[in-house]
Amino acid sequence: MGKIAVIGSNSFAASHFIDYALSNTNNEVLGVSRRPEKNSIFLPYKKNLNISRFSFHQFDLNKDMALLLGFLDKEKPEIIVNYAAQSEVGPSWENPVQWYNTNVIGIISLTDHLRKSTYIKKYIHISSPEVYGSCEGNVKEDHPFSPSTPYAASKASGDMFIQVLVKQFNFPAVFVRSTNYYGPGQQLFKIIPRSIIYIKSGKKIQLHGGGKAVKSFIHVRDVCAGTLKIMEKGRLGDIYHLSPPYGYSVRDIVQRICRIMGANFNEVTEEVDERPGQDKAYVIVSEKAKQEFGWQPKIAIDDGLRECIDWVNKNWGVIKDQPLLYRHIP
């Protein structure tokens, strides 16, 4: 039994990965996050039968770096999966320095220390296809960077530094770039849970640019399955995409939610201006993961949307009182 440290453990994707890892490995899992643990409806691992193999530790990547590094040196996890990031695109225009502090300076401080350690066997870096800019056509893992937002530029900068460590010091990093994952427990300001909540609350769903932007929505459990495969079998220094072979427009996703919930699309939506830096399309190729690990997404979009709707309905007593807009916390 080795140790897996998951940094950014209270984020949507990381909390699902912890749940998946507890169910599909025998490893001890160390969760690291800057915030205290949230309501359990947002942390699926809380109900995992193997929760005794999980422990939570609170460190801020920006404010507690020395303490975090000391903790990692003491625990000596063989694998680190790093989800920690300032990840919202829109607010990155208003606070670019804070995005760079976390996604560049924080990443440099962390990985430059880890590359000198003797206990790390693999560092899984959760990157983003946003580094490519608008993703249309045959976008593979060697596609050039062309970021179009401060968030994307900061993620590209962090990735490039880690790639230098791989090249110069054989740092055992592997990169994961997944598209728009969704599922139960997602942040409520995201388009899928927000649309469900607005329909239940009688509010108008705003479609930026008419909802024409195409995104590759993928269920978070499919991403977890791929990430675990990459953790176990991914080649050091390599980049892996996790994405379905097609995309859906935001408009189509909202229409599907309306159809499942029995709502009139025209009555519950309104078109507003597009956001700056919004990429026209967000579709990438994942043949590499399919060929090397036999991975492919399994959860159909309508089945995943029904699961999200069921999750909101089941937890409505808690969700109805939660804020529905993104709130930036430095």
Secondary structure as GFF3:
##gff-version 3
##sequence-region A 1 330
A	DSSP	beta_strand	3	7	.	.	.	ID=ss1
A	DSSP	alpha_helix	12	24	.	.	.	ID=ss2
A	DSSP	beta_strand	28	33	.	.	.	ID=ss3
A	DSSP	three_ten_helix	40	42	.	.	.	ID=ss4
A	DSSP	three_ten_helix	44	47	.	.	.	ID=ss5
A	DSSP	three_ten_helix	51	53	.	.	.	ID=ss6
A	DSSP	beta_strand	54	58	.	.	.	ID=ss7
A	DSSP	alpha_helix	65	75	.	.	.	ID=ss8
A	DSSP	beta_strand	79	82	.	.	.	ID=ss9
A	DSSP	three_ten_helix	90	93	.	.	.	ID=ss10
A	DSSP	alpha_helix	96	100	.	.	.	ID=ss11
A	DSSP	pi_helix	101	106	.	.	.	ID=ss12
A	DSSP	alpha_helix	107	114	.	.	.	ID=ss13
A	DSSP	beta_strand	122	126	.	.	.	ID=ss14
A	DSSP	three_ten_helix	129	132	.	.	.	ID=ss15
A	DSSP	alpha_helix	150	169	.	.	.	ID=ss16
A	DSSP	beta_strand	173	178	.	.	.	ID=ss17
A	DSSP	beta_strand	180	182	.	.	.	ID=ss18
A	DSSP	alpha_helix	191	201	.	.	.	ID=ss19
A	DSSP	beta_strand	205	208	.	.	.	ID=ss20
A	DSSP	three_ten_helix	209	211	.	.	.	ID=ss21
A	DSSP	beta_strand	214	215	.	.	.	ID=ss22
A	DSSP	beta_strand	217	219	.	.	.	ID=ss23
A	DSSP	alpha_helix	220	233	.	.	.	ID=ss24
A	DSSP	beta_strand	239	242	.	.	.	ID=ss25
A	DSSP	beta_strand	248	249	.	.	.	ID=ss26
A	DSSP	alpha_helix	250	261	.	.	.	ID=ss27
A	DSSP	alpha_helix	265	268	.	.	.	ID=ss28
A	DSSP	beta_strand	269	272	.	.	.	ID=ss29
A	DSSP	beta_strand	281	282	.	.	.	ID=ss30
A	DSSP	alpha_helix	287	293	.	.	.	ID=ss31
A	DSSP	alpha_helix	301	314	.	.	.	ID=ss32
A	DSSP	alpha_helix	316	319	.	.	.	ID=ss33
###
